[in-house]
Each structure stands twice: as C-alpha cells, then as structure tokens.
Amino acid sequence: MALRFLCAALGAALILGAQLVLAQQPAAAGDAELAHRHKTAMCIGCHGIPGYRTAFPEVYHVPKIAGQQPAYLIGALKAYKSGDRSHPSMRGIAASLSDQDMADLAAYYGVPAK
C-alpha cells in the first residue's frame, strides 16, 4: 500500500514538473511572411477595410488590427477560441486556428501599419 502511494506521488510530481517546464517555454515565434501569404485572407475581408462596419450579429465598427501588440492579438484570438469573447464570426475563425497560426498572424499584424 505504501509503495503504491509512493509511486502515485512520484508520478504526480513528475507530471507537475513536466508541466512547469513546458509552461516556461517561450511561445512559438510567428512567421509574418507565412501569415501574409497563407493566413490573412480570413482577416482582410473585415479588418482590412478602413472604417468598415458590419451588421452581424449587430451593427458595429470593425476594429483595426494592424499595428496592435502581438501579445494582445494572440490573447484576443485565444479568448475567442475558448469562448471568453463571444462574437460569433470571430469564434468560428479562431476555432480553426492553431497556436502557431495565431503567432503567425500576430507577427504579421503586430507591426506598424504600412
């Protein structure tokens, strides 16, 4: 019985240690060129039109994303993906993105607008 407890405790400690090491790893660097060539099409239809307003789910001004801080863009996309932000179109788009896709898009849009 004591050996089982010791093995379970050791296993839990190893898992916790691995999680801590992984949590301390830097986020994947984004590839702005890759995003520009393959991933921005879903963004420019709304966020690439100056002064654009949309009517779904209600009329509102679509925010400019070019020049935002990359960490903000990644955080916003993750919040849409998790449901913490509720815009239906953005939730659908973010749900299709991997963490690397988000990093790539943030690298592309997270620079001063040209």
N, C-alpha and C positions, 0 to 999 in steps of 0.2 A: 504494500500500500504506500509506504513512504517512498519507494523507488518510482512508482507511477507519478506521485505528486512532484517529485524532483524532476522527472523527465518532462512533465507538463509545464512546470515553472521554467525550466531551461528552454524549452521550445518557445514559450511565450516571450521570454527575454530575447531570444534570437530574432523572432519576428519583429518585436518592437525596435530592436537595434537596427535591423534592415530598413524599417520604415523611416527611422530617424535619418539614416544615411541618405536614403532616396529623397527625403524632404529637403535636405541641404544641398542637393544637386542644383546647379543653375538651370534655369529654363532654357529650352532649346532656342538657339538663335534663329531669328526669322530670316528668310531669304526674300528680299524685296523684289528682285528681278523675277524670281519664280512666281511670286504672287501676281506681279504685273502681267506676266504672260499667260497665266492659267487660272487665277483665282478671283480677279477683281470684277469679272462680268456681273456677278450677282450683286455687287455693291454700287456700281456706277449708274445703274438704272434709276436709283433714287438719290443716293448721296453725291452723285457727280453732276447734278443739275442745280446751278445756283438759284436759290430762292424757291426750290421745289416744295410743293405742298401735296399731300396725298389725302385721299378720302377713306382710307381703310385702316383701322376699323372706325375712325372718325377723322375729320379734317384736322390736320396738324402740320406744322413746319418740319420738314425732314432735316435733321442736324447735319452740319458739315463734319466730316470725319477726317479729312486731310489736315495734317498738322497736329492732331491730337497726340498726347503722350502714348507710346506703345503699351505701357502697363495699363492705362485706362481702357484702351481699345480691347485688350485681351480680357480684362476684368468684365467689361460690358458684354462681350461675346459669351464668356463663361456664365454670366448671370442669366442671359437669355437662354442658353442651353440648359441650365439647371432649373429654369422656371422662376428664378428670383426676380427677373424682369419679365413683363407679361405681353409685350407686343407680339401678336400672332405671326406676322410675317418674319420678324427677326428671330422669333423662337424656332420657326421652321428652317430658316437659313442656318442659324447657329447649331441646330441639332445635326446638321450634315458636316460640320467642321471638326477636324481633329485638333488636338493641341498644337501640332505643327502648322496646320492651316491657319490657325489664329495667330501664331507667332509670325508667319509669313505676311499675312495681311497687315498686322500691326507694324511690321518693318516697312512695308510699302506706304501705308497711310500715315504712319507716325513720324513723318518728316515734314518740314515746311512745305506748304502748297507751292506748286510750280506755276 
